[in-house]
Amino acid sequence: MAKRGGYGGGMPGNMNNIMKQAQRMQRQMEEQQKALQEKEFTATAGGGVVTAVVNGSKEVIRLEIDPEVVDPEDVETLEDLVIAALNEAFKKVDEEQASFVGKMTGGIGGLGGGLF
């Protein structure tokens, strides 16, 4: 007796469950992304003489510079300190985002490796 098209036993129910799980995961990722964008990340350089604060969208919210580090004869050092503080703050954003994506995709057989 020949089978008639469609899926084999029980497959549509499994697909429904997979789709529901994917939708739930998508909602959670959207919520986490929104929370990440609102969160602030702080980093310092030069022993704290430069402080950078960014949000999860990698927008600079605040930059604090100790007046004692401002030397008109050595602007290059100040520039380097500002860049170092900003890069460290951006790195913290990336680490937080990677941590969340890893948690979200870890439960589905590691599909997240390279997808996000």
C-alpha positions as CSV (number, residue, x, y, z in Angstrom):
1,M,0.0,0.0,0.0
2,A,1.4,3.4,-1.0
3,K,1.6,6.3,1.4
4,R,-0.3,9.4,0.4
5,G,1.9,12.6,0.3
6,G,2.4,14.9,3.4
7,Y,4.4,14.3,6.5
8,G,4.9,11.0,8.2
9,G,3.3,10.2,11.6
10,G,3.2,13.2,14.0
11,M,5.5,15.5,12.1
12,P,3.0,18.5,11.8
13,G,2.7,18.5,15.6
14,N,6.5,18.6,16.0
15,M,6.8,21.5,13.5
16,N,4.1,23.4,15.5
17,N,6.2,23.0,18.7
18,I,9.3,24.1,16.9
19,M,7.6,27.2,15.5
20,K,6.2,28.1,18.9
21,Q,9.6,27.7,20.5
22,A,11.2,29.8,17.7
23,Q,8.6,32.6,18.2
24,R,9.2,32.5,22.0
25,M,12.9,32.7,21.5
26,Q,12.5,35.6,19.1
27,R,10.4,37.6,21.6
28,Q,13.0,36.9,24.3
29,M,15.8,38.1,22.0
30,E,13.9,41.3,21.2
31,E,13.3,42.0,24.9
32,Q,16.9,41.4,25.7
33,Q,18.1,43.6,22.8
34,K,15.9,46.4,24.1
35,A,17.2,45.9,27.7
36,L,20.8,45.9,26.3
37,Q,20.2,49.2,24.4
38,E,19.0,50.9,27.6
39,K,21.9,49.5,29.8
40,E,25.0,51.6,30.4
41,F,28.6,50.3,30.2
42,T,31.4,52.1,31.9
43,A,35.2,51.8,31.2
44,T,38.2,53.8,32.3
45,A,41.7,54.3,31.0
46,G,44.9,55.8,32.4
47,G,44.1,54.6,35.9
48,G,40.8,56.3,35.9
49,V,41.7,59.7,34.4
50,V,39.4,59.1,31.5
51,T,36.0,57.5,31.9
52,A,33.7,56.5,29.0
53,V,30.0,55.6,29.4
54,V,28.2,54.1,26.4
55,N,24.8,52.4,26.0
56,G,24.1,49.0,24.4
57,S,23.6,50.7,21.1
58,K,27.3,51.8,21.3
59,E,26.3,55.5,21.6
60,V,28.6,57.6,23.9
61,I,26.5,58.8,26.8
62,R,29.2,60.5,28.8
63,L,33.0,61.1,28.6
64,E,34.8,62.3,31.7
65,I,38.3,63.6,31.7
66,D,40.3,64.5,34.7
67,P,41.6,68.1,34.1
68,E,45.0,67.1,35.4
69,V,45.6,64.8,32.4
70,V,45.0,67.7,29.9
71,D,48.4,68.8,28.7
72,P,48.4,71.1,25.7
73,E,51.9,69.9,25.0
74,D,50.8,66.2,24.8
75,V,47.3,66.0,23.3
76,E,48.2,62.7,21.7
77,T,48.3,60.9,25.1
78,L,44.8,62.2,25.9
79,E,43.5,61.1,22.6
80,D,44.9,57.6,23.2
81,L,43.3,57.5,26.6
82,V,39.9,58.5,25.2
83,I,40.2,55.8,22.5
84,A,41.2,53.2,25.0
85,A,38.3,53.9,27.3
86,L,35.8,54.0,24.5
87,N,37.1,50.7,23.0
88,E,36.9,49.0,26.4
89,A,33.3,50.2,26.9
90,F,32.3,48.9,23.4
91,K,34.0,45.6,24.2
92,K,31.8,45.3,27.3
93,V,28.7,45.8,25.1
94,D,29.9,43.1,22.7
95,E,30.6,40.6,25.6
96,E,27.2,41.2,27.1
97,Q,25.4,40.6,23.8
98,A,27.5,37.5,23.0
99,S,26.7,36.1,26.4
100,F,23.0,36.5,25.9
101,V,23.0,35.1,22.4
102,G,25.0,32.1,23.6
103,K,22.5,31.4,26.4
104,M,19.6,31.7,23.9
105,T,21.1,29.4,21.2
106,G,22.7,27.0,23.6
107,G,19.4,25.2,24.2
108,I,18.9,24.3,20.5
109,G,22.0,22.3,19.8
110,G,24.4,25.1,19.4
111,L,22.8,26.5,16.2
112,G,24.0,30.0,17.3
113,G,27.6,29.2,16.4
114,G,28.2,31.7,13.6
115,L,24.6,32.6,13.0
116,F,24.5,35.6,15.2
